[in-house]
Amino acid sequence: MEASPIEERVTGRSIAKATRRTALLRAAATLFAERGYNGVSIEDLGAAAGVSGPAVYRHFAGKPSVLAALLTGVSEDLLDGGREVAGAAASPEEALKGLIRFQVEFAVSHADVIRVQDRDLGALAADDQRAVRSLQRTYVQVWVDELAAYRPDTEASLLRRKVHAVFGLINSTPHTTHRPSSARELAAFRDLLEQMAWAALTV
């Protein structure tokens, strides 16, 4: 059954709206990372995404909702992805190595978001901060559960400290290293991070 002209128009508008919203969030990640949340205006966001400042309000209630959508969305993606990785693994060891690869890829591909998270989380409204922190705690628990299955003789508090230490190691890279300049260098960088994270997690 063919879609009606109305359905096609609605679908086209929906896709265009989603695409513009994604462009605005990408622009926000870049600009907030470069200038800080307080150093970016709605007009700046619109210009970076190719729209006027007022047009941003078609997608977001204001700048606070842009930051909330950015950090909440990333936290949801990490949790969903982590659960998928762990659920598909045949063993706790395989799950942990997969989670490390997943987190390293995130850190390499979303360095701007990590900078924004570290610096501007406090700019979120209280309810949004709670939502982001709740998602992050649940994501940590995915790791802790797999590490507990891998090392069942270790105290839960120590397992959690190990997981947080590994996050610190991986997520510090946007602050402490230059971006690799070639595909070969990037692959070597990923391998190094994964090896270091595995050693830290299982020491």
C-alpha positions in Angstrom: 0.0 0.0 0.0 1.5 3.3 -1.1 1.7 6.2 1.3 -0.6 9.1 0.8 0.7 12.5 -0.2 -0.1 13.8 3.3 1.8 10.9 4.9 4.8 11.6 2.7 4.8 15.3 3.6 4.5 14.5 7.3 7.3 12.0 7.1 9.5 14.4 5.2 8.9 17.1 7.7 9.5 14.8 10.6 12.8 13.7 9.1 13.9 17.2 8.4 13.0 18.3 11.9 14.9 15.4 13.4 17.9 16.2 11.2 17.9 19.8 12.2 17.6 18.9 15.8 20.6 16.6 15.5 22.6 19.3 13.8 21.8 21.7 16.6 23.0 19.2 19.2 26.2 18.6 17.3 26.8 22.4 17.1 26.0 22.7 20.8 28.6 20.0 21.7 31.3 21.8 19.6 30.5 25.3 20.8 30.0 24.5 24.5 33.3 22.5 24.5 35.1 25.4 22.9 33.6 28.4 24.8 31.7 26.9 27.7 27.9 26.9 28.1 27.8 30.5 29.3 29.9 31.7 26.4 27.4 30.5 23.7 24.2 32.2 22.7 21.1 30.8 21.0 22.1 32.9 17.9 25.5 31.2 18.0 23.9 27.8 18.0 21.5 28.7 15.2 24.3 30.1 13.0 26.5 27.0 13.6 23.6 24.7 12.5 22.6 26.9 9.5 19.4 28.4 11.0 18.4 31.7 12.6 18.5 32.1 16.3 14.7 32.2 16.7 14.4 29.0 14.6 16.2 27.1 17.4 13.0 27.5 19.5 11.2 25.3 17.0 13.3 22.4 18.4 14.2 23.5 22.0 12.5 25.7 24.6 15.8 27.5 25.2 19.5 27.1 25.7 19.1 25.1 29.0 17.0 22.5 27.2 19.7 22.2 24.5 22.2 21.3 27.2 19.8 18.9 28.9 19.0 17.2 25.6 22.7 16.9 24.8 23.8 15.3 28.1 20.7 13.3 28.7 20.7 11.9 25.2 24.4 10.9 25.4 23.8 9.2 28.8 20.8 7.3 27.4 22.9 6.2 24.4 25.7 5.0 26.6 23.3 3.0 28.8 21.5 1.4 25.9 24.8 0.6 24.1 26.4 -0.8 27.3 23.4 -3.1 27.9 23.5 -4.3 24.3 27.2 -5.0 24.5 26.9 -6.9 27.8 23.8 -8.8 26.7 25.4 -10.0 23.5 28.6 -11.3 25.2 29.2 -15.0 25.8 31.2 -14.5 29.0 31.9 -11.8 31.6 35.4 -11.4 30.2 34.0 -10.8 26.7 31.5 -8.4 28.1 34.1 -6.3 29.9 36.4 -6.2 26.9 33.4 -5.2 24.7 32.4 -2.5 27.2 35.9 -1.1 27.2 35.9 -0.9 23.4 32.6 0.7 23.5 33.7 3.4 26.0 37.0 4.0 24.2 35.1 4.5 20.9 32.8 7.0 22.7 35.7 8.9 24.2 37.5 9.1 20.9 34.4 10.1 18.9 32.7 12.4 21.4 35.5 14.3 23.0 33.5 17.5 22.9 30.6 16.0 24.8 33.0 14.7 27.5 34.4 18.2 27.9 30.9 19.7 28.2 29.9 17.0 30.7 32.9 17.6 32.9 32.6 21.4 32.9 28.9 22.3 32.4 26.9 19.5 34.1 26.3 21.9 37.0 24.5 24.4 34.6 21.6 21.9 34.2 18.5 22.4 36.2 18.3 20.2 39.3 15.8 17.7 37.8 17.9 17.3 34.6 21.1 16.8 36.7 19.3 14.0 38.6 18.2 12.4 35.4 21.7 12.4 33.9 23.3 11.2 37.1 20.7 8.4 37.4 21.5 7.2 33.9 25.2 7.4 34.6 24.9 5.3 37.8 22.9 2.7 35.9 25.5 2.5 33.2 28.2 2.1 35.9 26.2 -0.7 37.3 26.3 -2.6 34.0 30.1 -2.6 34.3 30.1 -3.5 38.0 27.7 -6.5 37.4 30.0 -7.9 34.7 33.1 -7.3 36.7 31.5 -9.0 39.7 30.8 -12.1 37.5 34.4 -12.0 36.3 35.8 -11.5 39.8 33.1 -12.9 42.2 35.5 -12.9 45.2 36.0 -9.2 45.1 34.0 -6.7 47.3 31.4 -4.7 45.4 32.8 -1.4 46.7 36.2 -2.2 45.2 34.7 -3.2 41.9 32.8 0.1 41.7 36.0 2.0 42.4 37.8 0.1 39.7 35.1 0.9 37.2 35.2 4.6 38.1 39.0 4.6 37.8 38.7 3.1 34.3 36.2 5.7 33.3 38.6 8.4 34.5 41.4 6.9 32.5 39.4 6.6 29.3 37.5 9.9 29.6 40.5 11.9 30.5 41.9 11.5 26.9 40.0 14.5 25.5 41.8 16.7 28.0 45.3 15.2 28.0 46.0 14.0 24.4 46.1 15.4 20.9 43.8 13.9 18.4 45.5 11.3 16.3 46.3 12.6 12.8 45.9 9.4 10.8 43.8 6.2 10.8 46.8 4.2 11.8 47.6 6.4 14.7 44.0 6.4 15.8 43.9 2.6 15.7 47.0 2.4 17.8 45.6 5.0 20.2 42.5 2.9 20.6 44.5 -0.3 21.2 46.6 1.4 23.8 43.6 2.8 25.7 41.9 -0.6 25.6 45.0 -2.4 27.0 45.5 0.2 29.7 41.8 0.0 30.7 41.8 -3.8 30.8 45.0 -3.8 33.0 43.4 -1.2 35.4 40.1 -3.1 35.6 41.6 -6.4 36.3 44.7 -5.5 38.4 
